[in-house]
Amino acid sequence: MLKRKRNLLSIGILLLITIATITASLWSQTSPSFIDPTLRLLSPSSEHWFGTDHFGRDIFIRTIYAARVSLIVGAVVAVVATFLGTFTGLIAGYYKRADSIIMRIVDGMLAFPALILALALVAALGGSVANIIIALGFAFWPIMTRIVRAAVLQVKNVQYIEAAKTTGASDFVILTTYILPNILSPIIVQGTFTFARAILAEAALSFLGIGVNPTTPTWGNMLQEAQIYISMAPWFSIFPGLGIVLTVLALNMLGDGIRDAFDPHAKKQLKKRKKVSQQKYA
Amino acid sequence: MLQYTIRRLFSLIPVMCIVSIIVFMIIHLTPGNPAHLILGEDASEESIKQLEEQLGLDQPIVMQYVNWVKDIVTGDFGQSVYSSEPVLDIILGRLGPTFSITIVSIIMILVISIPIAIAAVWKRNTLIDPLFISISLLGVSIPEFWFAMLLVLGFAVSIPLFPVAGYIPMADGIFQWLYHLILPSFVLAAVEIGLVARMLRDGMLESVNQDYIRTARAKGVKESIVLMKHVFSNALIPTTTVIGAMVAGLLGGTVIIETMFTIPGMGQLLVDSIYRRDYPIIQGVILFIAVVYVIVNLLVDLLYTFLDPRIRYD
């Protein structure tokens, strides 16, 4: 029961942020890039909920607008990495011959910490939203391949798949209609975590000044600008960061929740654990 | 064991091939002429030609790769475009700070996460469970750089306990060295503490209900000794695997933390070189990090078989 509430809470937070950022131009009169030098570094008030920055821009409006880039980058990276990883993972898990080649490439790519690989790629490609998506998608797909491959290996030799084979089903049919639906839960869970990690990575790249164009409001860009004003205007550093934490936390909670919901094994174990400890303390 | 070690060493060959191809390709992914990009728009034809020759860009790409690998194997990582010093010397000169910050964080992670995990198992099925999970969830959801900003705000600006930034080499006094490392190392450690503590806790929970634990309890061993001696030592084994992932997180994190705290380590070198488009250094640092990471993971794997004799790799 409690768990279901947690999942609803995560979905609620994500929906709220998404709707707020999409409709931002409808309900707010101020533009995120509206500069007013007389309003520099004002502390939070009823007029400017999160205060204003060094150009007198409203931090609340900018924080809301900044969610756009983060959500787009995170979602697209999650989709790209999931798609690539699922495709290669299915092939590696199913065909023995392709397995060693694909897994060697994956091992090689996993030799780089993901953030550093992304950093190097963005350095080479140049910092734009599209290039950041390419770099992060490239950095995050190998983990998905590993997870999908392991899942395929688990279900591959189950009887109904043998049965499908004997009826003459093609490999394509077996992979898409018999194997894929059975391994969807780890894919969805990992996809959600990738979404979260991509948002963190994009923020880090922008913060380092190697990410999205600095004039675009993103949480990483805002924090980069806020850094020098940290003692003068702490609210400038606090609120964009809270935006990141709230979004990423909701995604991570959702990922955990989906995993628990899909994994009957975990539930059983929990019950068993409870029972044993109850006996112990009875 | 020896056979496994040898086979594990051989398995590194394809991995290093892929690693080298990726690192090599970085400079060729740049749109347009890399030499042009490095030197800027107003560079003369002559200087561009000269740099192309220096970087070997005038040869066919396969030859470039072969030559590059040959140079790397003999320890020649090329020259910095910015300062013309050998890349390897520059990287080695930056090792000290990165090594210091990583070691201090690892110690912090272990010192903090082990007691937390033991406490969580001891008081399992109480309020500590959801609290524990929430905190470890929060740990992976907070961006390192933002957490660093908060800590600086709290413990360097508002209450000036620690220096805002800077690095003192160990040779200039071990106390000053450690004093300057506390904040940055703690930021790096914080993210991993949740993960490591959770792995330890899960490992311990799995063995809590095993038969040998029940036997120990049945023969009257105190609960605290059961936990420490039997449960904890068995949980250490799965936890060694996290060390590999932990090192990756730390190495990635140092890039941000060194830049924020102006610590002259490899991470700061990488970011500075990206600003300067100094590709030989970018390639060198990334290759270096990948090699360190691969070696750490190899050692972890070997340690794993050593710690748990039940595991036999055939």
Interface residues (C-beta under 8 A of the other chain):
Chain A: R104 I105 D107 G108 M109 A111 F112 P113 A114 L115 I116 L117 L119 A120 L121 A123 A124 L125 G126 A196 L200 A203 A204 F207 L208 G209 I210 L223 A226 Q227 I230 S231 P234 S237 I238 G241 I244 V245 V248 L249 N252 M253 D256 K272 R273 K274 V276 S277
Chain B: P14 V15 M16 C17 I18 V19 I21 I22 V23 I26 I27 L29 T30 P31 R124 N125 L137 L138 V140 S141 I142 P143 E144 F145 W146 M149 L150 V152 L153 V157 L205 V208 N209 A248 G249 L251 G252 G253 V255 I256 T259 M260 L270 V271 I274 Y275 R277 Y279 I282 I286 I289 A290 Y293 V294
